[in-house]
């Protein structure tokens, strides 16, 4: 099971029209305290597919948040480059009948060469994915002892969270242009452990030693917020 927001992001491959960093169109808020995601300011088939996926994401999120009390949605552009677009979407609300307040962090990254969401396991090396390990599970390609070790080395030190990462957990990634780094975030943690899902940054100098995809290294180096 790849880490995507929904099957709506499974899009057909479309080539990049030009190796330039696209501009973004920032839309009005969907509602009070509910941000919309930006759109690519391009008219290519690839851009139209990505913009269509973002529209569906906005629509489904707004419908879910509007049904709850105190809805909030914050959207940040982490990076845009000739290869990738990375967004960070944070949502929260208090929904009737739920045991806990709703809180969600979404790292959403699109591959501009395909028009689909990024499959990070195609950009990370075998040394981090450890697909030949005896306990490798192809349903969770972004979970390994090596990824855990990398995360623990780069994440903010928090003794209270050490036990959470004693065993491999799932991770999602995004390009952080402001820090010229690859952002690494634990996902799928139980509600009681959400506070431990802090972001680890893999700076460019370290990323170059990890045998990452050349496309990914270029995006980390050249991406703009």
Residue frames as qw, qx, qy, qz and C-alpha x, y, z in Angstrom:
[[0.000, 0.889, 0.458, 0.000, 0.00, 0.00, 0.00],
 [0.440, 0.301, -0.011, 0.846, 1.70, 3.18, -1.17],
 [0.189, -0.537, -0.459, 0.683, 1.37, 6.31, 0.91],
 [0.017, 0.287, 0.395, 0.873, -1.08, 8.44, -1.07],
 [0.302, 0.041, 0.374, -0.876, -4.02, 10.50, 0.13],
 [0.709, 0.313, 0.461, -0.431, -6.52, 8.70, -2.08],
 [0.626, 0.185, 0.666, 0.361, -6.84, 6.74, -5.28],
 [0.342, 0.903, 0.234, -0.113, -7.83, 10.03, -6.92],
 [0.102, -0.851, 0.414, 0.306, -4.11, 10.76, -7.20],
 [0.642, -0.063, 0.694, 0.321, -3.39, 7.72, -9.41],
 [0.404, 0.789, 0.006, -0.463, -2.91, 9.68, -12.61],
 [0.860, 0.430, 0.168, 0.216, -1.68, 8.95, -16.12],
 [0.582, -0.365, 0.212, 0.694, 1.91, 9.75, -17.00],
 [0.397, 0.890, 0.190, 0.119, 2.37, 13.00, -18.90],
 [0.694, 0.123, -0.076, 0.705, 5.81, 14.43, -19.81],
 [0.245, -0.709, -0.169, 0.639, 7.07, 17.71, -18.39],
 [0.485, 0.834, 0.238, 0.109, 6.60, 20.50, -20.92],
 [0.375, 0.754, -0.271, 0.467, 9.65, 22.50, -19.87],
 [0.705, -0.217, -0.465, 0.490, 12.32, 22.25, -17.19],
 [0.017, 0.475, -0.149, 0.867, 11.34, 25.46, -15.44],
 [0.089, -0.227, -0.770, 0.590, 10.01, 26.08, -11.95],
 [0.104, -0.591, -0.635, -0.487, 6.26, 26.65, -12.27],
 [0.157, -0.242, 0.265, -0.920, 4.44, 29.55, -10.65],
 [0.114, -0.370, -0.900, 0.199, 1.52, 28.90, -8.31],
 [0.284, -0.480, -0.258, -0.789, -1.93, 30.47, -8.13],
 [0.091, -0.101, -0.778, 0.613, -3.09, 30.98, -4.54],
 [0.279, -0.502, -0.646, -0.503, -6.86, 30.68, -4.18],
 [0.394, -0.496, 0.184, -0.751, -9.24, 32.28, -1.70],
 [0.202, -0.166, 0.869, -0.420, -9.95, 30.36, 1.49],
 [0.276, -0.255, -0.872, -0.313, -12.56, 27.60, 1.29],
 [0.477, -0.740, -0.426, -0.208, -14.14, 28.95, 4.46],
 [0.274, -0.871, 0.268, -0.308, -13.19, 30.72, 7.67],
 [0.440, -0.620, 0.648, -0.050, -9.80, 29.36, 8.77],
 [0.840, 0.130, 0.522, 0.067, -9.90, 26.75, 5.97],
 [0.006, -0.640, 0.492, 0.590, -7.14, 27.30, 3.41],
 [0.869, 0.467, 0.062, -0.154, -7.27, 26.07, -0.17],
 [0.728, -0.207, 0.411, 0.508, -4.32, 24.38, -1.81],
 [0.120, 0.662, -0.298, -0.677, -2.58, 26.38, -4.56],
 [0.829, 0.457, 0.321, -0.026, -2.78, 25.51, -8.24],
 [0.560, -0.147, 0.438, 0.687, -0.09, 25.28, -10.89],
 [0.285, 0.755, 0.034, -0.590, -0.19, 28.30, -13.20],
 [0.074, -0.281, 0.798, 0.528, 0.17, 26.10, -16.29],
 [0.727, 0.286, 0.064, -0.622, -2.25, 24.84, -18.93],
 [0.282, 0.347, -0.871, -0.201, -0.44, 21.60, -19.79],
 [0.781, -0.211, -0.491, -0.323, -2.26, 18.26, -19.45],
 [0.576, -0.032, -0.654, 0.490, 0.08, 17.41, -16.56],
 [0.004, -0.092, 0.364, -0.927, -0.80, 20.60, -14.69],
 [0.587, -0.197, -0.214, -0.755, -4.51, 20.15, -15.32],
 [0.763, -0.175, -0.621, -0.035, -4.37, 16.65, -13.83],
 [0.411, -0.048, -0.578, 0.703, -2.50, 17.86, -10.74],
 [0.210, -0.122, 0.139, -0.960, -4.85, 20.83, -10.33],
 [0.686, -0.224, -0.433, -0.540, -7.80, 18.49, -10.67],
 [0.675, -0.171, -0.665, 0.270, -6.42, 16.26, -7.92],
 [0.186, 0.004, -0.426, 0.885, -5.87, 19.27, -5.67],
 [0.442, -0.205, -0.143, -0.862, -9.46, 20.38, -6.33],
 [0.757, -0.251, -0.558, -0.229, -10.77, 16.97, -5.29],
 [0.527, -0.086, -0.601, 0.595, -8.58, 17.05, -2.19],
 [0.069, -0.109, 0.216, -0.968, -9.92, 20.50, -1.26],
 [0.591, -0.239, -0.329, -0.696, -13.52, 19.45, -1.82],
 [0.753, -0.244, -0.610, 0.015, -13.32, 16.29, 0.28],
 [0.408, -0.043, -0.519, 0.750, -11.42, 18.06, 3.06],
 [0.210, -0.179, 0.074, -0.958, -13.86, 20.97, 3.20],
 [0.683, -0.288, -0.434, -0.512, -16.88, 18.68, 3.34],
 [0.710, -0.220, -0.608, 0.277, -15.35, 16.71, 6.22],
 [0.298, -0.013, -0.392, 0.870, -14.17, 19.77, 8.16],
 [0.287, -0.266, -0.123, -0.912, -17.38, 21.77, 7.68],
 [0.696, -0.372, -0.534, -0.302, -19.36, 19.01, 9.40],
 [0.664, -0.299, -0.493, 0.476, -17.35, 19.53, 12.63],
 [0.252, -0.955, -0.143, 0.059, -16.84, 22.32, 15.15],
 [0.325, -0.841, 0.309, 0.304, -13.88, 24.70, 15.04],
 [0.878, 0.305, 0.230, 0.289, -12.51, 23.52, 11.69],
 [0.079, -0.877, 0.333, 0.337, -9.10, 24.79, 10.62],
 [0.883, 0.265, 0.257, 0.291, -6.86, 24.04, 7.66],
 [0.120, -0.861, 0.320, 0.377, -3.43, 25.49, 6.99],
 [0.873, 0.401, 0.179, 0.214, -1.65, 24.95, 3.67],
 [0.233, -0.811, 0.378, 0.380, 2.05, 25.65, 3.15],
 [0.799, 0.573, -0.180, 0.038, 4.09, 25.27, -0.02],
 [0.744, -0.534, 0.288, 0.281, 7.26, 23.48, 1.04],
 [0.317, -0.412, 0.585, 0.622, 8.89, 23.33, -2.37],
 [0.720, 0.634, 0.220, -0.175, 8.28, 23.78, -6.08],
 [0.307, -0.508, 0.621, 0.511, 10.87, 22.79, -8.64],
 [0.455, 0.380, -0.537, -0.600, 11.02, 21.64, -12.24],
 [0.332, 0.087, -0.937, -0.072, 10.55, 18.07, -10.97],
 [0.339, -0.401, -0.827, 0.201, 8.30, 18.13, -7.89],
 [0.282, -0.559, -0.010, -0.780, 5.72, 20.09, -5.92],
 [0.439, -0.210, -0.790, 0.374, 5.54, 19.51, -2.14],
 [0.354, -0.582, -0.071, -0.729, 2.77, 20.86, 0.11],
 [0.206, -0.084, -0.828, 0.515, 2.16, 20.55, 3.85],
 [0.448, -0.454, -0.334, -0.694, -1.52, 20.54, 4.85],
 [0.118, -0.031, -0.801, 0.587, -2.53, 20.65, 8.52],
 [0.464, -0.420, -0.441, -0.643, -6.18, 20.08, 9.49],
 [0.109, -0.072, -0.804, 0.579, -7.99, 20.08, 12.83],
 [0.489, -0.341, -0.273, -0.755, -11.56, 20.02, 14.12],
 [0.272, -0.054, 0.810, -0.517, -13.77, 18.71, 16.91],
 [0.465, -0.038, -0.649, -0.600, -16.22, 16.21, 15.45],
 [0.697, -0.266, 0.245, -0.619, -19.33, 14.94, 17.22],
 [0.981, -0.053, 0.025, -0.183, -19.01, 11.39, 18.52],
 [0.683, 0.484, -0.452, 0.308, -15.24, 11.20, 18.08],
 [0.783, -0.477, -0.278, 0.288, -13.16, 10.06, 21.05],
 [0.499, -0.416, 0.060, 0.758, -10.50, 12.68, 20.34],
 [0.267, 0.818, -0.044, -0.508, -10.26, 15.97, 18.46],
 [0.839, 0.435, 0.227, 0.234, -9.35, 15.42, 14.82],
 [0.118, -0.848, 0.365, 0.365, -5.84, 16.43, 13.79],
 [0.882, 0.276, 0.314, 0.220, -4.16, 15.56, 10.53],
 [0.112, -0.735, 0.429, 0.512, -0.86, 16.42, 8.87],
 [0.840, 0.437, 0.317, 0.062, -0.63, 15.66, 5.16],
 [0.218, -0.561, 0.514, 0.611, 2.58, 15.80, 3.18],
 [0.717, 0.575, 0.379, -0.110, 1.42, 15.95, -0.43],
 [0.198, -0.579, 0.527, 0.589, 4.05, 15.72, -3.17],
 [0.770, 0.570, 0.214, -0.189, 3.46, 15.57, -6.92],
 [0.564, -0.198, 0.554, 0.580, 5.87, 14.37, -9.58],
 [0.344, 0.695, -0.032, -0.631, 5.70, 16.85, -12.44],
 [0.098, 0.357, -0.800, -0.472, 6.98, 14.26, -14.90],
 [0.056, -0.205, -0.970, -0.114, 3.96, 12.00, -14.36],
 [0.392, -0.381, -0.206, -0.812, 1.21, 14.22, -12.95],
 [0.764, -0.410, -0.487, -0.108, 0.78, 11.76, -10.06],
 [0.534, -0.806, 0.220, -0.131, 1.82, 11.77, -6.44],
 [0.229, 0.661, -0.706, 0.109, 5.42, 10.90, -5.64],
 [0.966, -0.196, -0.165, -0.025, 6.23, 7.27, -4.88],
 [0.203, -0.869, 0.444, -0.080, 9.15, 7.83, -2.55],
 [0.822, -0.252, 0.499, 0.106, 10.31, 4.22, -2.67],
 [0.770, 0.538, 0.196, 0.282, 11.34, 4.84, -6.31],
 [0.220, 0.887, -0.185, 0.361, 13.62, 7.70, -5.22],
 [0.519, -0.706, 0.450, -0.170, 15.24, 6.16, -2.13],
 [0.360, 0.500, -0.785, -0.061, 18.14, 3.68, -2.26],
 [0.815, -0.131, -0.557, -0.089, 18.03, 0.00, -1.35],
 [0.414, 0.140, -0.626, 0.646, 20.30, 0.78, 1.62],
 [0.262, -0.111, 0.361, -0.888, 17.42, 2.71, 3.25],
 [0.743, -0.045, -0.204, -0.636, 14.48, 0.59, 2.05],
 [0.246, -0.332, 0.891, -0.189, 16.16, -2.73, 2.95],
 [0.790, 0.160, -0.147, -0.573, 13.89, -4.72, 0.63],
 [0.662, 0.249, -0.707, 0.014, 16.14, -7.77, 1.02],
 [0.196, -0.330, 0.702, -0.600, 15.67, -7.88, 4.80],
 [0.134, -0.163, -0.977, 0.007, 13.89, -10.96, 6.15],
 [0.051, 0.552, 0.675, -0.486, 11.14, -8.83, 7.72],
 [0.064, 0.158, -0.293, -0.941, 10.57, -6.60, 4.65],
 [0.351, 0.539, 0.727, -0.239, 6.88, -6.05, 3.91],
 [0.247, 0.204, 0.497, 0.807, 6.13, -4.76, 0.38],
 [0.134, -0.785, -0.566, -0.211, 2.90, -3.24, 1.70],
 [0.335, -0.924, -0.045, 0.177, 5.00, -0.82, 3.78],
 [0.765, 0.424, -0.039, 0.484, 7.93, 0.18, 1.55],
 [0.122, 0.717, -0.243, 0.642, 8.80, 3.20, 3.72],
 [0.711, -0.620, 0.205, -0.260, 9.41, 1.26, 6.92],
 [0.848, 0.237, -0.381, 0.282, 12.82, -0.17, 7.80],
 [0.703, -0.556, -0.141, 0.421, 15.44, -0.24, 10.52],
 [0.516, 0.091, 0.152, 0.838, 17.67, 1.96, 8.36],
 [0.068, -0.658, -0.301, -0.686, 14.97, 4.63, 7.97],
 [0.608, -0.744, -0.278, -0.006, 14.37, 4.52, 11.73],
 [0.701, -0.322, -0.032, 0.636, 18.07, 5.02, 12.39],
 [0.306, 0.344, 0.232, 0.857, 18.26, 7.93, 9.94],
 [0.293, -0.757, -0.340, -0.475, 15.21, 9.55, 11.50],
 [0.683, -0.672, -0.213, 0.193, 16.47, 9.18, 15.07],
 [0.635, -0.104, 0.045, 0.764, 19.83, 10.67, 14.09],
 [0.167, 0.299, 0.252, 0.905, 18.24, 13.78, 12.52],
 [0.349, -0.710, -0.500, -0.352, 15.04, 14.33, 14.54],
 [0.217, -0.683, 0.318, -0.621, 14.84, 16.62, 17.57],
 [0.366, 0.085, -0.867, 0.329, 15.98, 14.66, 20.62],
 [0.602, -0.374, 0.077, -0.701, 13.08, 13.68, 22.88],
 [0.007, -0.243, 0.937, -0.250, 13.71, 10.98, 25.48],
 [0.560, 0.160, 0.554, -0.595, 9.96, 10.47, 25.96],
 [0.755, 0.478, -0.092, -0.439, 9.64, 9.35, 22.33],
 [0.011, 0.525, -0.840, -0.140, 12.55, 6.90, 22.27],
 [0.455, 0.052, 0.871, -0.178, 10.29, 3.91, 22.87],
 [0.630, 0.593, 0.209, -0.455, 7.97, 4.93, 20.01],
 [0.573, 0.700, -0.384, -0.182, 10.82, 4.43, 17.54],
 [0.512, -0.445, 0.735, -0.020, 12.30, 1.33, 19.12],
 [0.578, 0.217, 0.759, 0.207, 10.79, -0.58, 16.19],
 [0.145, 0.057, 0.497, 0.853, 10.35, 0.59, 12.58],
 [0.308, 0.629, 0.500, -0.510, 7.39, 2.86, 11.80],
 [0.517, 0.611, 0.473, 0.367, 6.07, 4.28, 8.52],
 [0.239, -0.508, 0.042, 0.826, 7.46, 7.51, 7.12],
 [0.473, 0.788, 0.364, 0.152, 6.39, 10.06, 4.55],
 [0.525, -0.217, 0.159, 0.807, 8.63, 12.61, 2.87],
 [0.300, 0.915, 0.267, 0.031, 8.56, 16.04, 1.25],
 [0.584, 0.289, -0.021, 0.758, 11.11, 18.45, -0.15],
 [0.295, -0.858, -0.265, 0.326, 11.76, 21.44, 2.13],
 [0.546, 0.643, 0.081, 0.531, 13.12, 24.22, -0.07],
 [0.224, -0.933, 0.100, -0.262, 13.61, 26.73, 2.74],
 [0.614, -0.638, 0.463, 0.037, 16.16, 24.42, 4.35],
 [0.515, 0.555, -0.616, -0.216, 17.38, 22.70, 1.16],
 [0.230, -0.254, 0.898, -0.278, 16.53, 19.42, 2.82],
 [0.504, -0.184, -0.756, -0.375, 14.40, 16.32, 2.58],
 [0.471, -0.332, 0.397, -0.715, 11.74, 16.39, 5.30],
 [0.444, -0.019, -0.895, -0.030, 10.99, 13.05, 6.96],
 [0.471, -0.276, 0.287, -0.787, 7.86, 12.61, 9.10],
 [0.077, 0.065, 0.984, -0.147, 6.48, 9.52, 10.92],
 [0.533, -0.074, -0.250, -0.805, 2.92, 8.67, 9.88],
 [0.733, -0.175, -0.591, -0.288, 0.23, 6.40, 11.24],
 [0.200, 0.143, -0.749, 0.616, 1.19, 6.74, 14.90],
 [0.293, -0.592, -0.747, 0.067, -1.54, 6.11, 17.51],
 [0.117, -0.882, -0.205, -0.408, -3.29, 9.21, 18.86],
 [0.647, -0.748, -0.002, 0.150, -1.37, 9.04, 22.14],
 [0.702, -0.256, 0.282, 0.602, 1.94, 9.17, 20.23],
 [0.446, 0.799, 0.289, 0.280, 1.13, 11.91, 17.70],
 [0.194, -0.965, 0.153, 0.089, 3.26, 14.42, 19.60],
 [0.642, -0.425, 0.518, 0.372, 6.29, 12.27, 18.74],
 [0.675, 0.507, 0.441, 0.303, 5.74, 12.70, 14.99],
 [0.110, -0.856, 0.129, 0.488, 8.28, 15.51, 14.71],
 [0.702, 0.710, -0.064, 0.015, 9.92, 16.43, 11.43],
 [0.676, -0.420, 0.357, 0.488, 13.48, 15.34, 10.76],
 [0.436, 0.858, -0.142, -0.229, 15.42, 17.26, 8.11],
 [0.841, -0.033, 0.334, 0.425, 17.95, 15.51, 5.89],
 [0.051, 0.849, -0.170, -0.498, 20.16, 18.40, 4.68],
 [0.710, 0.659, -0.192, -0.157, 21.55, 18.42, 1.16],
 [0.118, 0.666, -0.732, 0.084, 25.12, 17.54, 2.22],
 [0.483, -0.163, 0.820, -0.260, 23.87, 14.44, 4.03],
 [0.782, 0.432, 0.271, -0.358, 21.39, 13.60, 1.27],
 [0.516, 0.702, -0.458, -0.177, 24.25, 13.46, -1.23],
 [0.049, -0.451, 0.881, -0.135, 25.89, 10.68, 0.79],
 [0.601, 0.052, 0.668, -0.435, 22.72, 8.52, 0.83],
 [0.142, -0.012, 0.858, 0.494, 22.59, 7.58, -2.86],
 [0.410, 0.564, 0.492, -0.521, 19.23, 9.26, -3.42],
 [0.585, 0.591, 0.487, 0.266, 17.81, 9.65, -6.91],
 [0.370, -0.001, 0.157, 0.916, 19.65, 12.40, -8.88],
 [0.131, -0.603, -0.466, -0.634, 16.23, 13.95, -9.66],
 [0.543, -0.745, -0.386, 0.044, 15.51, 14.20, -5.95],
 [0.586, -0.363, -0.059, 0.722, 18.92, 15.70, -5.14],
 [0.214, 0.279, 0.313, 0.882, 18.43, 18.32, -7.86],
 [0.310, -0.708, -0.456, -0.441, 15.02, 19.25, -6.47],
 [0.614, -0.643, -0.290, 0.353, 16.41, 19.57, -2.92],
 [0.505, -0.190, 0.096, 0.836, 19.13, 21.86, -4.24],
 [0.091, 0.156, 0.368, 0.912, 17.08, 24.02, -6.61],
 [0.180, -0.639, -0.734, -0.140, 13.56, 24.00, -5.16],
 [0.017, -0.281, 0.127, -0.951, 11.90, 27.26, -4.13],
 [0.113, 0.293, 0.761, -0.567, 9.27, 27.77, -1.37]]
